[in-house]
Amino acid sequence: MTTRDADAYRFDASAGGATEQSVDTLAEHVLQALEEVGFCVVTSVLPDDAVAEMRELVELLLHFEPQNRHHTGHQRVLHLAAKHAAFHRALLDPLALAVWRRFLSPDAICSTFTANALWPGATEFYWHADHPYWTLTPPWPSMPLTGQNIWFLDEFTIENGATAGIPGSHRRGALPPYEGRPVEGSVVLTGPPGSVIFAHGAWWHTSRPNTTDALRCALLATYTHTFCVPQEEMRLQLDAIEEPGDELRRILGGDQYRPQRDFPY
Ligand SMILES: O=C(O)CCC(=O)C(=O)O
């Protein structure tokens, strides 16, 4: 696999502080990268204390759910939204919502929200695009159906399995070849904890092998349109949350049949 540093696809959120204006400016840069490249990394988005709390919770959940540990060294934690309120910080991040509400629609909802852990020795996942693209017969529609955030709860490095992506692959309109790996021209998306990948749902990507002796943890949040069927039943999770608040209810599909646009549409 061709690997090169991700600097060409990287923005720093701390550069502008956390004002509404800087979120707006950064969102524009991200949207441009999504259009041209299909993905980018934004560093310094989540505060250290929020990352530390979520990282600790994920590790705890991994140990509570050993049945979900796959022999390849991959382990998912499902239904995160209902498991602990600390995870809502990532799901409702202001930059994420600003980007996805412009990229998709003001009505954008969450399609799936999980944690992904690579245990030491985990193998490469496989090159793929996200739901619902793998359910569609190509050619895929050019209008984006989903957008994905991958939140770094650990530093993402070449050695510990940082996600890799193929620039421009979101325009190919079909799944990558399952046989014939490795896929040429990939970029490895490294960065410190608290960084986040923004990606067009049709991008070709994979998690890489973890050759270190430490866990690599991430949160995966995918957003979609109200007219698409979410990958997970998010409204069941909403039902399990006491006093979710307006923003969380909206993003978990509680207002799915009440569009933000007023009549006439
Ligand atoms: O954890 C990662 O690095 C990427 C996971 C991924 O590709 C996915 O599940 O869509």
Ligand as a Chemical Component Dictionary entry (heavy atoms), coordinates in Angstrom:
data_LIG
# 
_chem_comp.id                   LIG 
_chem_comp.type                 NON-POLYMER 
_chem_comp.pdbx_formal_charge   0 
_chem_comp.three_letter_code    LIG 
# 
loop_
_chem_comp_atom.comp_id 
_chem_comp_atom.atom_id 
_chem_comp_atom.alt_atom_id 
_chem_comp_atom.type_symbol 
_chem_comp_atom.charge 
_chem_comp_atom.model_Cartn_x 
_chem_comp_atom.model_Cartn_y 
_chem_comp_atom.model_Cartn_z 
_chem_comp_atom.pdbx_ordinal 
LIG O1 O1 O 0 -11.905 2.214 12.913 1  
LIG C1 C1 C 0 -11.490 2.556 11.809 2  
LIG O2 O2 O 0 -10.334 2.940 11.600 3  
LIG C2 C2 C 0 -12.404 2.531 10.606 4  
LIG C3 C3 C 0 -13.615 1.671 10.808 5  
LIG C4 C4 C 0 -14.392 1.561 9.553  6  
LIG O3 O3 O 0 -13.861 1.579 8.506  7  
LIG C5 C5 C 0 -15.828 1.387 9.535  8  
LIG O4 O4 O 0 -16.338 0.622 10.320 9  
LIG O5 O5 O 0 -16.499 1.976 8.651  10 
# 
loop_
_chem_comp_bond.comp_id 
_chem_comp_bond.atom_id_1 
_chem_comp_bond.atom_id_2 
_chem_comp_bond.value_order 
_chem_comp_bond.pdbx_ordinal 
LIG O1 C1 DOUB 1 
LIG C1 O2 SING 2 
LIG C1 C2 SING 3 
LIG C2 C3 SING 4 
LIG C3 C4 SING 5 
LIG C4 O3 DOUB 6 
LIG C4 C5 SING 7 
LIG C5 O4 DOUB 8 
LIG C5 O5 SING 9 
# 
